[in-house]
Amino acid sequence: MLEYTIQASMKSGGLAIAQAHQSEIQFDATSGRDDVLPNPAELLLTSLAACILKNVQRYSEMLNIPYRSANITVNGVRNDNPPLMKEINYILEIDNDADERQINNWHKNIVKFGTITNTLMRACEVHGEMKIKVKP
């Protein structure tokens, strides 16, 4: 079993910093909305994006499906009362030469074996699609 630990702190006014390994992530912990820093909901969506992109790399290697780049857009719908993430949708675009069968198998593995993906799917609706990037 793996364990993860981060440290986070905040200055009066809401500027917060999370530390993991040798890296820092600044985020908004104000009572309002900051125009620059991500808020906790956006960090949650970022965590899902990071999990999916990590598994793009992992299953690219395992399934021997090379890619040139991957981009993901994640959208979350927040319920107001009670406050919770009601639904999350994503579109994962991959620049590669895989066929539809390979893409479907790749996507199935990315979702099935993602720690954050599995956690969020137990908490709310998560819908997504993986598609080949359309070349301009």
N, C-alpha and C positions, 0 to 999 in steps of 0.2 A: 504494500500500500504506500502511495506517495503522500507527502504532506507539503503544504505550501504555506509560507509566512511572508507577510508584507508588514511594513510599518507605515503609518500615516499620521500626519500632524496638521494642525491648522493654527493660523494666526488670527487674532481678533479681527473680525470683518469678513472672514470667510475664505481667504486664500489658503488652499489645502495642498499638501504634497504627499504623494504615496511613494515609498521606496521599495524596490524589489531588486535584489542583487546589487549591481552598481549603477542602477538607473533610477531616475526620478520622473514622476508624472504629476504635473500640476493639474488641479481640478477645482471647480467652483463648488464651494460649500456655503455660499451666501444664502440668505433667506429669499432672495430674488432670483434673477437670472443674469449671469455674466455674458457679455457679448463675445468674449475671447476664449475663455476656458471651458472645457467640457463639463457638464453636470453629471451626477451619478447615473442617470438614465442613459446618457450618451456613453459613459464608460462601460455600462452593461452591454450596450450594443457593440461597442468596440471590442469587448472581450469575446463576444460571439464571432465577430469578424476575424479576430486573431486566431481563434480556435479553428475556424473553417480554413483560413489561409495556411495555417500550420499543417492541417491535414491534406491540403492540396499538395504540398511538398512531399509529405510522408507517403501518400498513396500514389503520387506520380512515380516515386522510386519503386514502391512495392509492385505496382501494376505495370511498370515499364511504359508509362505514357508521358513522354516529354512535353513540356510546355515552355512558352517564351515569357508569358506574363499572366498574372491573374489580378482581377479587380473585383471588389465586392461593394455593393451598396446595401445597407441595412436600414430598415425603417421600423420604428416601434410605435405602437398605439397605446397610449397611457389612459387608463380609466381614472376618473377623478375621485369617486367616492365608492368604495375605498380606493386609495391610490395604489395602483398596481399596473404592471405591464400586461396589457390584455392580449396583444397580438404582436408578433414580430415577423416581418417579411424581408427576404433578401433575394438579390439577383447576383449570382457569381458568374463573371465572364472570364473565360479562359482563352488565351491566344495559343492555339495548338492545332495539330492536324488529326486529332482523334475523330473516330466516327461516332454516331449516335449511341451505339451499344456500349462503346468504351466510356463515353461521357456519363451515361446512366449508371454504369457499374462504379465508376470513379465517385460520382456524387453519392451513391448509396453508401459507400465505405466512409466517405468524408463525414456524413451525418451520423452513421451508426456508431462510429468509434470516437466521436468528439466528446470530451469531458464537459465542456460548457454547453455544447449542443444538447446533449442528453439531459443535463441539469435543467436547462431552460424549457425543453420540451415537456418536462414534468410539471412545470409551473405555469405555462401559458401556451397559446397556439403559436407554433413556429412553422412558417411556410417558406419554401425557397425553391429556386431553380438554378441550375447550372447550364450555361450555354456557351457555345463557341463564339468568341468575339468576331463580330462582323468587320471585315477589313474595308476601309474607306476606298 
